Amino acid sequence: MASRSDDRARPGLFPFLKNPHGPQPRANALADCGWGRILFAQTFGDADHLLSEIRTEGQEQRDIAMYVSDPHVLLAAAPAELFLDPSHTFRLKLATYRAADRRPSGFVVRRLVPDTDIDGVNRLYALHRMIEVRPDFFEQQANGRLLTYFVAEDEETGAIIGTVTGIDHVCAFDDPEKGASLWTLAVDPQTPHPGVGEALIRWLAEHYIARGAATMDLSVLHDNKGAIALYEKLGFHRLPVFAVKRRNVINERLFAGNDPAKAMNPYARIIINEARRRGIGVEVIDADGGLFELRSGGRTIRCRESLSDLTTAVALSICDDKAMTRRIVEAAGVSVPDEIEADDQEAVRAMLERYGSLVVKPARGEQGRGVAVDLDTIESVEQAIGIARQHSDRVLVESFHKGDDLRLVVIGFKLVAAAIRRPAEVIGNGRDTVRQLIERQSRRRAAATGGESNIPLDAETERCVAKAGYRLDDVPAEGVAFAVRKAANLHTGGTIHDVTELVHPRLVEAAIKVARAIDIPVVGVDFIVPNPTEPDYVFIEANERPGLANHEPQPTAERFIDLLFPLSMPAAARDVRRADAAAQH
């Protein structure tokens, strides 16, 4: 059963009834959502009854006691077990709801189809660190009225890029106020389509309007300023009620108090949070630089994001010098592009004639700074060389190879994650200029990455826009999509798409060869591939400080902490690791 209630609530129990002496909701009501239960606190007779139900929370579940009007009473009954959720409750009055002037393009919103959509929805849950729902639960709800699932589907690829769940309060507990609520709103942070979250919220609101509902509520973390701004724009207002949760591992970050990683970027935070989860001590040394120290069992390791004391200065210097990296991995049998120094102008011209298109990059640098890709004229090559010299005295010119940019994260000489990285792209809507589309997409990428990803409006962006046939002040037709950068770097607005389960074994083997040739314990290896499921590739570079947060839900932070502090691993995982090591020997 997805919901449960019994008897009738005592008169006056529901504090927001317009007529507290009229019809009452059913008592002790709850709704099972698969990831946990919503306990409708206003239907419980007293704190003892509600606490008793909260204590039946299942393993790996996240129950939420909602609409708690007197949280201090409930918390006083079990202060070591419960905590006040740091979220606001918002309500939308459906009678005053205004539909959008325009429907979004590039995707459609529809009901969830269990047979085809479950994996896509659970992928989004995992990306947002939500609890995944077992497939048979979705199937059980297919014909019910209590829970409603909508998904947003990309019209071109068919991928699920957003999802939302609704609960009908009349079905849940005969709500006299005819309410409803919105839960598990999740949008793919890599989607190029604007307005996916808003479209899902509107779709659900209009669904409940058709059902005759009067209100739709939601809960949002107090510091999620972007989401709160959207809800307020749509007409939601705050309610003076609260949510209470149990102190479990899933909720730990909400009640653990001072967070040493709060001021740090996502690449440091993901590691610190995993370390704290295992009881490893953390000291932030320099938040702006991503530098911190981990301590456990007499062992102390300094890290700058995923770069740690375990990476030697020699390995670091090899990765820093891209020409040296190329020579070392080529000697190990890894396929590499042709490469020359930019100082030899005649050789550059000859290479352009031979390959038709080139890549220019600083010999030293990171985060895609100064890199220009797919340069097919000598003028564009020379201009790119001039820009690259601003980042490094030495500039390299390489043969350009068409294909996808594949990042493979190797930790402890084992593949942990693989993802295709795509350059920043915009989609025309027939109204906005290219410049406006870029600025809007840049804001979305920044919001999705904690400010780490932005599309710069620089000469390289103008070149890529021109190559697509536009100027920055042109207005592309609706639905027209084109790249505004050529390098697929996340820091310049690129997106990342997980292919860990699909990547060809030869690519995995080549990435591990790179790691062993450099002798580096943690590395991001970049290849250009025609297809990640095929064996062909060409090596681009090795990154000694890969962004582990970019590869969620793959267990990159978990494997990184395993490497640094093997005794913090669960015993079963240590046994598997020992067995693998023995098999290799």
C-alpha positions as a Python dict, from the first residue, in 0.01 Angstrom:
ca = {
    (1, 'M'): (0, 0, 0),
    (2, 'A'): (126, 348, -85),
    (3, 'S'): (-81, 522, 182),
    (4, 'R'): (-223, 436, 521),
    (5, 'S'): (-456, 604, 767),
    (6, 'D'): (-717, 498, 1015),
    (7, 'D'): (-1004, 647, 1209),
    (8, 'R'): (-1065, 1021, 1206),
    (9, 'A'): (-850, 1297, 1344),
    (10, 'R'): (-978, 1461, 1658),
    (11, 'P'): (-1172, 1787, 1603),
    (12, 'G'): (-940, 2084, 1591),
    (13, 'L'): (-627, 1876, 1534),
    (14, 'F'): (-566, 2014, 1183),
    (15, 'P'): (-449, 2372, 1257),
    (16, 'F'): (-517, 2513, 909),
    (17, 'L'): (-878, 2404, 860),
    (18, 'K'): (-1106, 2694, 773),
    (19, 'N'): (-1374, 2517, 974),
    (20, 'P'): (-1199, 2317, 1249),
    (21, 'H'): (-1534, 2177, 1363),
    (22, 'G'): (-1629, 2047, 1018),
    (23, 'P'): (-1516, 1729, 839),
    (24, 'Q'): (-1182, 1601, 968),
    (25, 'P'): (-902, 1418, 786),
    (26, 'R'): (-831, 1052, 853),
    (27, 'A'): (-596, 998, 1145),
    (28, 'N'): (-231, 885, 1138),
    (29, 'A'): (-201, 931, 761),
    (30, 'L'): (111, 864, 557),
    (31, 'A'): (213, 815, 195),
    (32, 'D'): (486, 573, 88),
    (33, 'C'): (688, 727, -197),
    (34, 'G'): (936, 442, -249),
    (35, 'W'): (1233, 646, -122),
    (36, 'G'): (1060, 699, 213),
    (37, 'R'): (728, 804, 361),
    (38, 'I'): (556, 1139, 406),
    (39, 'L'): (396, 1142, 751),
    (40, 'F'): (117, 1400, 761),
    (41, 'A'): (183, 1527, 1113),
    (42, 'Q'): (-141, 1726, 1133),
    (43, 'T'): (-337, 1399, 1130),
    (44, 'F'): (-161, 1248, 1432),
    (45, 'G'): (-325, 1283, 1771),
    (46, 'D'): (-12, 1376, 1964),
    (47, 'A'): (367, 1377, 1951),
    (48, 'D'): (393, 1026, 2099),
    (49, 'H'): (190, 873, 1815),
    (50, 'L'): (392, 1060, 1553),
    (51, 'L'): (725, 965, 1715),
    (52, 'S'): (621, 600, 1726),
    (53, 'E'): (557, 606, 1350),
    (54, 'I'): (881, 790, 1273),
    (55, 'R'): (1072, 517, 1454),
    (56, 'T'): (946, 257, 1204),
    (57, 'E'): (1145, 420, 923),
    (58, 'G'): (1294, 151, 700),
    (59, 'Q'): (1664, 99, 625),
    (60, 'E'): (1802, 317, 344),
    (61, 'Q'): (1484, 523, 357),
    (62, 'R'): (1419, 890, 424),
    (63, 'D'): (1090, 957, 605),
    (64, 'I'): (966, 1313, 644),
    (65, 'A'): (716, 1428, 906),
    (66, 'M'): (549, 1723, 731),
    (67, 'Y'): (322, 2000, 854),
    (68, 'V'): (457, 1987, 1209),
    (69, 'S'): (311, 2298, 1374),
    (70, 'D'): (483, 2251, 1714),
    (71, 'P'): (823, 2098, 1631),
    (72, 'H'): (968, 2183, 1973),
    (73, 'V'): (725, 1940, 2136),
    (74, 'L'): (817, 1657, 1899),
    (75, 'L'): (1192, 1722, 1924),
    (76, 'A'): (1179, 1735, 2302),
    (77, 'A'): (1040, 1380, 2303),
    (78, 'A'): (1350, 1240, 2126),
    (79, 'P'): (1624, 1503, 2083),
    (80, 'A'): (1892, 1241, 2009),
    (81, 'E'): (1685, 1080, 1733),
    (82, 'L'): (1521, 1370, 1551),
    (83, 'F'): (1617, 1704, 1402),
    (84, 'L'): (1437, 2001, 1251),
    (85, 'D'): (1481, 1993, 874),
    (86, 'P'): (1638, 2320, 751),
    (87, 'S'): (1376, 2358, 478),
    (88, 'H'): (1096, 2603, 406),
    (89, 'T'): (744, 2494, 312),
    (90, 'F'): (584, 2682, 23),
    (91, 'R'): (224, 2676, -100),
    (92, 'L'): (72, 2765, -437),
    (93, 'K'): (-296, 2865, -440),
    (94, 'L'): (-419, 2698, -755),
    (95, 'A'): (-720, 2929, -792),
    (96, 'T'): (-484, 3219, -866),
    (97, 'Y'): (-233, 3021, -1073),
    (98, 'R'): (-147, 3171, -1413),
    (99, 'A'): (-41, 2950, -1700),
    (100, 'A'): (277, 3028, -1892),
    (101, 'D'): (256, 3244, -2204),
    (102, 'R'): (468, 3001, -2406),
    (103, 'R'): (529, 2631, -2390),
    (104, 'P'): (896, 2529, -2376),
    (105, 'S'): (1059, 2372, -2680),
    (106, 'G'): (1303, 2086, -2724),
    (107, 'F'): (1134, 1856, -2473),
    (108, 'V'): (791, 1725, -2380),
    (109, 'V'): (637, 1662, -2039),
    (110, 'R'): (434, 1345, -2001),
    (111, 'R'): (335, 1078, -1752),
    (112, 'L'): (598, 828, -1644),
    (113, 'V'): (586, 492, -1823),
    (114, 'P'): (732, 231, -1582),
    (115, 'D'): (847, -7, -1855),
    (116, 'T'): (1071, 253, -2023),
    (117, 'D'): (1135, 545, -1785),
    (118, 'I'): (1241, 388, -1454),
    (119, 'D'): (1615, 380, -1527),
    (120, 'G'): (1607, 739, -1650),
    (121, 'V'): (1427, 862, -1338),
    (122, 'N'): (1658, 673, -1102),
    (123, 'R'): (1958, 816, -1291),
    (124, 'L'): (1833, 1166, -1209),
    (125, 'Y'): (1773, 1069, -845),
    (126, 'A'): (2130, 940, -822),
    (127, 'L'): (2272, 1256, -979),
    (128, 'H'): (2102, 1462, -709),
    (129, 'R'): (2198, 1220, -428),
    (130, 'M'): (1835, 1120, -383),
    (131, 'I'): (1735, 766, -288),
    (132, 'E'): (1662, 550, -590),
    (133, 'V'): (1327, 371, -608),
    (134, 'R'): (1294, 3, -687),
    (135, 'P'): (1127, -62, -1027),
    (136, 'D'): (836, -265, -893),
    (137, 'F'): (728, 30, -675),
    (138, 'F'): (679, 249, -982),
    (139, 'E'): (485, -30, -1147),
    (140, 'Q'): (254, -65, -845),
    (141, 'Q'): (166, 306, -864),
    (142, 'A'): (93, 307, -1237),
    (143, 'N'): (-286, 303, -1202),
    (144, 'G'): (-324, 469, -861),
    (145, 'R'): (-434, 825, -784),
    (146, 'L'): (-231, 888, -471),
    (147, 'L'): (105, 939, -648),
    (148, 'T'): (148, 1107, -986),
    (149, 'Y'): (475, 1095, -1180),
    (150, 'F'): (566, 1320, -1469),
    (151, 'V'): (887, 1318, -1671),
    (152, 'A'): (1045, 1558, -1920),
    (153, 'E'): (1175, 1383, -2232),
    (154, 'D'): (1426, 1531, -2474),
    (155, 'E'): (1251, 1535, -2814),
    (156, 'E'): (1570, 1462, -3008),
    (157, 'T'): (1740, 1196, -2794),
    (158, 'G'): (1446, 1051, -2600),
    (159, 'A'): (1646, 1088, -2276),
    (160, 'I'): (1466, 1159, -1948),
    (161, 'I'): (1594, 1504, -1847),
    (162, 'G'): (1356, 1582, -1559),
    (163, 'T'): (1103, 1428, -1324),
    (164, 'V'): (858, 1530, -1054),
    (165, 'T'): (622, 1347, -816),
    (166, 'G'): (290, 1468, -681),
    (167, 'I'): (84, 1349, -383),
    (168, 'D'): (-294, 1395, -378),
    (169, 'H'): (-384, 1481, -18),
    (170, 'V'): (-749, 1392, -66),
    (171, 'C'): (-643, 1038, -154),
    (172, 'A'): (-390, 1036, 127),
    (173, 'F'): (-612, 1144, 416),
    (174, 'D'): (-942, 1296, 294),
    (175, 'D'): (-790, 1642, 318),
    (176, 'P'): (-1080, 1882, 380),
    (177, 'E'): (-875, 2160, 220),
    (178, 'K'): (-827, 1960, -102),
    (179, 'G'): (-451, 2001, -107),
    (180, 'A'): (-166, 1838, -297),
    (181, 'S'): (212, 1846, -274),
    (182, 'L'): (516, 1831, -502),
    (183, 'W'): (817, 1606, -432),
    (184, 'T'): (1145, 1483, -587),
    (185, 'L'): (1175, 1750, -854),
    (186, 'A'): (1500, 1662, -1036),
    (187, 'V'): (1646, 1800, -1359),
    (188, 'D'): (1951, 1675, -1548),
    (189, 'P'): (2217, 1942, -1483),
    (190, 'Q'): (2367, 1870, -1828),
    (191, 'T'): (2055, 1941, -2034),
    (192, 'P'): (2085, 2235, -2274),
    (193, 'H'): (1712, 2301, -2258),
    (194, 'P'): (1598, 2592, -2039),
    (195, 'G'): (1289, 2580, -1820),
    (196, 'V'): (1267, 2205, -1756),
    (197, 'G'): (1205, 2245, -1381),
    (198, 'E'): (948, 2520, -1431),
    (199, 'A'): (766, 2315, -1695),
    (200, 'L'): (740, 2015, -1459),
    (201, 'I'): (610, 2233, -1175),
    (202, 'R'): (349, 2391, -1404),
    (203, 'W'): (246, 2055, -1547),
    (204, 'L'): (186, 1915, -1200),
    (205, 'A'): (-2, 2228, -1088),
    (206, 'E'): (-230, 2213, -1393),
    (207, 'H'): (-284, 1842, -1333),
    (208, 'Y'): (-409, 1911, -980),
    (209, 'I'): (-622, 2204, -1097),
    (210, 'A'): (-796, 1958, -1333),
    (211, 'R'): (-853, 1729, -1034),
    (212, 'G'): (-1016, 2010, -837),
    (213, 'A'): (-733, 2064, -589),
    (214, 'A'): (-711, 2401, -413),
    (215, 'T'): (-339, 2414, -324),
    (216, 'M'): (-3, 2254, -402),
    (217, 'D'): (278, 2257, -145),
    (218, 'L'): (650, 2181, -159),
    (219, 'S'): (954, 2174, 69),
    (220, 'V'): (1287, 2334, -28),
    (221, 'L'): (1617, 2380, 158),
    (222, 'H'): (1641, 2729, 304),
    (223, 'D'): (1963, 2815, 119),
    (224, 'N'): (1850, 2701, -227),
    (225, 'K'): (1811, 3059, -344),
    (226, 'G'): (1768, 2975, -712),
    (227, 'A'): (1479, 2734, -650),
    (228, 'I'): (1312, 2968, -401),
    (229, 'A'): (1328, 3254, -652),
    (230, 'L'): (1159, 3032, -912),
    (231, 'Y'): (885, 2923, -672),
    (232, 'E'): (814, 3281, -569),
    (233, 'K'): (799, 3385, -935),
    (234, 'L'): (535, 3117, -991),
    (235, 'G'): (325, 3248, -702),
    (236, 'F'): (424, 3019, -412),
    (237, 'H'): (425, 3170, -61),
    (238, 'R'): (573, 3038, 263),
    (239, 'L'): (375, 2845, 524),
    (240, 'P'): (449, 2859, 900),
    (241, 'V'): (492, 2482, 932),
    (242, 'F'): (797, 2261, 967),
    (243, 'A'): (942, 1924, 871),
    (244, 'V'): (1112, 1682, 1111),
    (245, 'K'): (1341, 1394, 1014),
    (246, 'R'): (1541, 1119, 1180),
    (247, 'R'): (1914, 1147, 1243),
    (248, 'N'): (2028, 881, 998),
    (249, 'V'): (2328, 853, 764),
    (250, 'I'): (2124, 976, 467),
    (251, 'N'): (2032, 1298, 648),
    (252, 'E'): (2368, 1352, 819),
    (253, 'R'): (2472, 1659, 621),
    (254, 'L'): (2151, 1835, 734),
    (255, 'F'): (2210, 1799, 1109),
    (256, 'A'): (2587, 1749, 1151),
    (257, 'G'): (2643, 2115, 1237),
    (258, 'N'): (2938, 2317, 1110),
    (259, 'D'): (3039, 2199, 764),
    (260, 'P'): (3411, 2257, 701),
    (261, 'A'): (3354, 2215, 327),
    (262, 'K'): (3080, 2475, 296),
    (263, 'A'): (3308, 2747, 159),
    (264, 'M'): (3490, 2514, -81),
    (265, 'N'): (3421, 2423, -442),
    (266, 'P'): (3231, 2105, -538),
    (267, 'Y'): (3552, 1915, -618),
    (268, 'A'): (3683, 1953, -263),
    (269, 'R'): (3340, 1920, -97),
    (270, 'I'): (3265, 1578, -242),
    (271, 'I'): (3589, 1438, -94),
    (272, 'I'): (3550, 1608, 245),
    (273, 'N'): (3191, 1488, 278),
    (274, 'E'): (3295, 1128, 208),
    (275, 'A'): (3579, 1155, 458),
    (276, 'R'): (3350, 1292, 730),
    (277, 'R'): (3099, 1015, 659),
    (278, 'R'): (3374, 764, 751),
    (279, 'G'): (3481, 950, 1064),
    (280, 'I'): (3802, 1086, 910),
    (281, 'G'): (3914, 1419, 1056),
    (282, 'V'): (3912, 1721, 825),
    (283, 'E'): (4094, 2053, 851),
    (284, 'V'): (4045, 2315, 583),
    (285, 'I'): (4376, 2493, 519),
    (286, 'D'): (4281, 2723, 231),
    (287, 'A'): (3921, 2719, 113),
    (288, 'D'): (3981, 2937, -195),
    (289, 'G'): (4256, 2705, -316),
    (290, 'G'): (4069, 2383, -234),
    (291, 'L'): (4344, 2278, 10),
    (292, 'F'): (4257, 2058, 308),
    (293, 'E'): (4407, 1794, 537),
    (294, 'L'): (4262, 1452, 626),
    (295, 'R'): (4360, 1260, 942),
    (296, 'S'): (4280, 908, 1058),
    (297, 'G'): (4462, 651, 1271),
    (298, 'G'): (4788, 845, 1285),
    (299, 'R'): (4789, 898, 909),
    (300, 'T'): (4773, 1255, 773),
    (301, 'I'): (4733, 1340, 404),
    (302, 'R'): (4706, 1681, 243),
    (303, 'C'): (4485, 1725, -61),
    (304, 'R'): (4411, 1995, -310),
    (305, 'E'): (4082, 1861, -438),
    (306, 'S'): (4176, 1520, -587),
    (307, 'L'): (4550, 1595, -588),
    (308, 'S'): (4707, 1442, -277),
    (309, 'D'): (5042, 1373, -114),
    (310, 'L'): (5032, 1034, -289),
    (311, 'T'): (5097, 1202, -625),
    (312, 'T'): (5469, 1266, -654),
    (313, 'A'): (5622, 1593, -771),
    (314, 'V'): (5765, 1406, -1071),
    (315, 'A'): (5422, 1278, -1178),
    (316, 'L'): (5278, 1626, -1130),
    (317, 'S'): (5551, 1782, -1345),
    (318, 'I'): (5491, 1527, -1622),
    (319, 'C'): (5119, 1613, -1637),
    (320, 'D'): (5201, 1984, -1624),
    (321, 'D'): (5423, 1958, -1934),
    (322, 'K'): (5188, 1839, -2209),
    (323, 'A'): (5470, 1772, -2456),
    (324, 'M'): (5647, 1548, -2203),
    (325, 'T'): (5322, 1371, -2120),
    (326, 'R'): (5269, 1293, -2487),
    (327, 'R'): (5622, 1151, -2527),
    (328, 'I'): (5597, 931, -2218),
    (329, 'V'): (5257, 782, -2299),
    (330, 'E'): (5354, 731, -2665),
    (331, 'A'): (5654, 530, -2548),
    (332, 'A'): (5412, 316, -2345),
    (333, 'G'): (5219, 227, -2660),
    (334, 'V'): (4939, 482, -2634),
    (335, 'S'): (4807, 635, -2958),
    (336, 'V'): (4881, 1012, -2974),
    (337, 'P'): (4817, 1294, -3226),
    (338, 'D'): (5090, 1458, -3429),
    (339, 'E'): (5237, 1754, -3243),
    (340, 'I'): (5485, 2037, -3306),
    (341, 'E'): (5597, 2355, -3133),
    (342, 'A'): (5412, 2668, -3246),
    (343, 'D'): (5742, 2856, -3299),
    (344, 'D'): (5806, 2670, -3626),
    (345, 'Q'): (5570, 2865, -3857),
    (346, 'E'): (5651, 2665, -4169),
    (347, 'A'): (5586, 2338, -3988),
    (348, 'V'): (5253, 2477, -3862),
    (349, 'R'): (5147, 2566, -4218),
    (350, 'A'): (5251, 2223, -4343),
    (351, 'M'): (5056, 2051, -4064),
    (352, 'L'): (4745, 2255, -4148),
    (353, 'E'): (4774, 2156, -4515),
    (354, 'R'): (4813, 1793, -4417),
    (355, 'Y'): (4527, 1764, -4168),
    (356, 'G'): (4294, 2048, -4269),
    (357, 'S'): (4229, 2147, -3907),
    (358, 'L'): (4444, 2190, -3596),
    (359, 'V'): (4437, 2225, -3218),
    (360, 'V'): (4633, 2494, -3034),
    (361, 'K'): (4706, 2464, -2662),
    (362, 'P'): (4947, 2607, -2402),
    (363, 'A'): (5223, 2361, -2313),
    (364, 'R'): (5130, 2420, -1950),
    (365, 'G'): (4787, 2499, -1812),
    (366, 'E'): (4456, 2357, -1699),
    (367, 'Q'): (4078, 2400, -1715),
    (368, 'G'): (4085, 2457, -2091),
    (369, 'R'): (4244, 2802, -2068),
    (370, 'G'): (4399, 2909, -2397),
    (371, 'V'): (4288, 2594, -2583),
    (372, 'A'): (4140, 2635, -2933),
    (373, 'V'): (4004, 2342, -3132),
    (374, 'D'): (3916, 2278, -3499),
    (375, 'L'): (4114, 2567, -3648),
    (376, 'D'): (4093, 2540, -4027),
    (377, 'T'): (4262, 2863, -4144),
    (378, 'I'): (4614, 2987, -4085),
    (379, 'E'): (4471, 3317, -3957),
    (380, 'S'): (4268, 3141, -3689),
    (381, 'V'): (4569, 2927, -3595),
    (382, 'E'): (4794, 3231, -3558),
    (383, 'Q'): (4534, 3417, -3353),
    (384, 'A'): (4491, 3111, -3125),
    (385, 'I'): (4869, 3086, -3081),
    (386, 'G'): (4876, 3449, -2967),
    (387, 'I'): (4602, 3382, -2710),
    (388, 'A'): (4771, 3062, -2589),
    (389, 'R'): (5097, 3253, -2529),
    (390, 'Q'): (4912, 3454, -2263),
    (391, 'H'): (4893, 3131, -2060),
    (392, 'S'): (5230, 2971, -2137),
    (393, 'D'): (5559, 3069, -2302),
    (394, 'R'): (5550, 2743, -2498),
    (395, 'V'): (5256, 2667, -2725),
    (396, 'L'): (5181, 2334, -2893),
    (397, 'V'): (5002, 2268, -3220),
    (398, 'E'): (4838, 1927, -3273),
    (399, 'S'): (4650, 1750, -3548),
    (400, 'F'): (4273, 1780, -3500),
    (401, 'H'): (4076, 1455, -3478),
    (402, 'K'): (3698, 1452, -3503),
    (403, 'G'): (3504, 1269, -3236),
    (404, 'D'): (3386, 1292, -2878),
    (405, 'D'): (3598, 1404, -2584),
    (406, 'L'): (3616, 1109, -2342),
    (407, 'R'): (3738, 1156, -1984),
    (408, 'L'): (3839, 840, -1795),
    (409, 'V'): (3907, 869, -1422),
    (410, 'V'): (4165, 616, -1304),
    (411, 'I'): (4222, 572, -929),
    (412, 'G'): (4469, 318, -800),
    (413, 'F'): (4523, 201, -1162),
    (414, 'K'): (4156, 102, -1194),
    (415, 'L'): (3886, 273, -1397),
    (416, 'V'): (3629, 438, -1171),
    (417, 'A'): (3433, 656, -1414),
    (418, 'A'): (3413, 738, -1783),
    (419, 'A'): (3218, 1021, -1940),
    (420, 'I'): (3175, 1194, -2272),
    (421, 'R'): (3233, 1568, -2244),
    (422, 'R'): (3056, 1790, -2494),
    (423, 'P'): (3130, 2155, -2568),
    (424, 'A'): (2894, 2434, -2464),
    (425, 'E'): (2588, 2454, -2686),
    (426, 'V'): (2287, 2684, -2712),
    (427, 'I'): (1942, 2630, -2865),
    (428, 'G'): (1761, 2912, -3042),
    (429, 'N'): (1411, 3016, -2936),
    (430, 'G'): (1333, 3268, -3213),
    (431, 'R'): (1340, 3560, -2967),
    (432, 'D'): (1681, 3595, -2800),
    (433, 'T'): (2016, 3684, -2953),
    (434, 'V'): (2310, 3444, -2946),
    (435, 'R'): (2466, 3661, -2677),
    (436, 'Q'): (2153, 3634, -2459),
    (437, 'L'): (2131, 3258, -2514),
    (438, 'I'): (2495, 3218, -2412),
    (439, 'E'): (2452, 3431, -2101),
    (440, 'R'): (2142, 3235, -1996),
    (441, 'Q'): (2307, 2897, -2059),
    (442, 'S'): (2616, 3015, -1871),
    (443, 'R'): (2402, 3103, -1568),
    (444, 'R'): (2242, 2757, -1577),
    (445, 'R'): (2581, 2584, -1600),
    (446, 'A'): (2713, 2795, -1310),
    (447, 'A'): (2409, 2707, -1098),
    (448, 'A'): (2448, 2335, -1178),
    (449, 'T'): (2819, 2328, -1090),
    (450, 'G'): (2845, 2556, -789),
    (451, 'G'): (2989, 2836, -1003),
    (452, 'E'): (3261, 2619, -1159),
    (453, 'S'): (3128, 2625, -1518),
    (454, 'N'): (3078, 2941, -1724),
    (455, 'I'): (3079, 3019, -2095),
    (456, 'P'): (3319, 3307, -2154),
    (457, 'L'): (3218, 3570, -2410),
    (458, 'D'): (3566, 3592, -2559),
    (459, 'A'): (3733, 3574, -2898),
    (460, 'E'): (3719, 3192, -2903),
    (461, 'T'): (3344, 3195, -2841),
    (462, 'E'): (3295, 3455, -3117),
    (463, 'R'): (3502, 3236, -3354),
    (464, 'C'): (3292, 2927, -3278),
    (465, 'V'): (2967, 3123, -3315),
    (466, 'A'): (3088, 3258, -3650),
    (467, 'K'): (3178, 2907, -3763),
    (468, 'A'): (2817, 2808, -3693),
    (469, 'G'): (2704, 3094, -3921),
    (470, 'Y'): (2601, 3354, -3662),
    (471, 'R'): (2711, 3672, -3493),
    (472, 'L'): (2656, 3739, -3123),
    (473, 'D'): (2366, 3978, -3194),
    (474, 'D'): (2185, 3746, -3439),
    (475, 'V'): (1860, 3576, -3336),
    (476, 'P'): (1865, 3202, -3422),
    (477, 'A'): (1540, 3034, -3521),
    (478, 'E'): (1353, 2827, -3264),
    (479, 'G'): (1500, 2481, -3214),
    (480, 'V'): (1831, 2550, -3392),
    (481, 'A'): (2117, 2410, -3181),
    (482, 'F'): (2487, 2483, -3228),
    (483, 'A'): (2813, 2474, -3032),
    (484, 'V'): (2954, 2803, -2901),
    (485, 'R'): (3285, 2648, -2792),
    (486, 'K'): (3488, 2374, -2958),
    (487, 'A'): (3682, 2246, -2657),
    (488, 'A'): (3468, 2020, -2439),
    (489, 'N'): (3589, 2162, -2110),
    (490, 'L'): (3350, 2185, -1816),
    (491, 'H'): (3502, 2510, -1693),
    (492, 'T'): (3404, 2679, -2020),
    (493, 'G'): (3044, 2561, -2013),
    (494, 'G'): (3079, 2203, -2139),
    (495, 'T'): (2854, 1921, -2024),
    (496, 'I'): (2938, 1566, -1914),
    (497, 'H'): (2750, 1242, -1984),
    (498, 'D'): (2833, 917, -1805),
    (499, 'V'): (2937, 617, -2021),
    (500, 'T'): (3112, 407, -1755),
    (501, 'E'): (2907, 97, -1831),
    (502, 'L'): (2953, 134, -2209),
    (503, 'V'): (3321, 218, -2256),
    (504, 'H'): (3522, -25, -2468),
    (505, 'P'): (3780, -241, -2279),
    (506, 'R'): (4062, -121, -2506),
    (507, 'L'): (3998, 238, -2399),
    (508, 'V'): (4009, 131, -2034),
    (509, 'E'): (4335, -54, -2098),
    (510, 'A'): (4487, 252, -2268),
    (511, 'A'): (4384, 483, -1981),
    (512, 'I'): (4547, 251, -1727),
    (513, 'K'): (4860, 245, -1946),
    (514, 'V'): (4871, 623, -1924),
    (515, 'A'): (4839, 614, -1544),
    (516, 'R'): (5115, 354, -1510),
    (517, 'A'): (5347, 531, -1757),
    (518, 'I'): (5321, 852, -1553),
    (519, 'D'): (5308, 649, -1228),
    (520, 'I'): (5024, 859, -1092),
    (521, 'P'): (4764, 717, -849),
    (522, 'V'): (4475, 950, -946),
    (523, 'V'): (4440, 1089, -1295),
    (524, 'G'): (4186, 1204, -1550),
    (525, 'V'): (4284, 1071, -1894),
    (526, 'D'): (4138, 1248, -2198),
    (527, 'F'): (4089, 1073, -2532),
    (528, 'I'): (3916, 1172, -2855),
    (529, 'V'): (3701, 879, -2967),
    (530, 'P'): (3462, 823, -3258),
    (531, 'N'): (3241, 630, -3016),
    (532, 'P'): (3305, 523, -2653),
    (533, 'T'): (3184, 172, -2735),
    (534, 'E'): (3453, 129, -3002),
    (535, 'P'): (3830, 68, -2954),
    (536, 'D'): (3967, 360, -3159),
    (537, 'Y'): (4105, 662, -2978),
    (538, 'V'): (4376, 928, -2972),
    (539, 'F'): (4529, 1056, -2647),
    (540, 'I'): (4484, 1426, -2565),
    (541, 'E'): (4618, 1487, -2215),
    (542, 'A'): (4636, 1367, -1854),
    (543, 'N'): (4494, 1576, -1570),
    (544, 'E'): (4656, 1526, -1229),
    (545, 'R'): (4358, 1686, -1049),
    (546, 'P'): (4040, 1549, -1209),
    (547, 'G'): (3710, 1689, -1085),
    (548, 'L'): (3555, 1392, -905),
    (549, 'A'): (3224, 1573, -851),
    (550, 'N'): (3167, 1581, -1227),
    (551, 'H'): (3118, 1205, -1239),
    (552, 'E'): (2838, 1149, -990),
    (553, 'P'): (2677, 905, -931),
    (554, 'Q'): (2992, 700, -1000),
    (555, 'P'): (3177, 638, -669),
    (556, 'T'): (3477, 858, -743),
    (557, 'A'): (3505, 1014, -395),
    (558, 'E'): (3457, 673, -231),
    (559, 'R'): (3741, 517, -432),
    (560, 'F'): (3962, 821, -366),
    (561, 'I'): (3918, 787, 12),
    (562, 'D'): (3969, 408, -21),
    (563, 'L'): (4308, 486, -179),
    (564, 'L'): (4410, 736, 88),
    (565, 'F'): (4273, 547, 390),
    (566, 'P'): (4226, 177, 302),
    (567, 'L'): (4141, 88, 663),
    (568, 'S'): (3832, 309, 640),
    (569, 'M'): (3684, 77, 378),
    (570, 'P'): (3412, -168, 486),
    (571, 'A'): (3563, -509, 561),
    (572, 'A'): (3388, -676, 267),
    (573, 'A'): (3526, -417, 25),
    (574, 'R'): (3879, -466, 164),
    (575, 'D'): (3850, -841, 107),
    (576, 'V'): (3746, -785, -256),
    (577, 'R'): (4036, -541, -305),
    (578, 'R'): (4286, -792, -163),
    (579, 'A'): (4148, -1066, -388),
    (580, 'D'): (4185, -840, -694),
    (581, 'A'): (4544, -755, -600),
    (582, 'A'): (4629, -1122, -551),
    (583, 'A'): (4478, -1208, -890),
    (584, 'Q'): (4691, -940, -1060),
    (585, 'H'): (5008, -1088, -910),
}
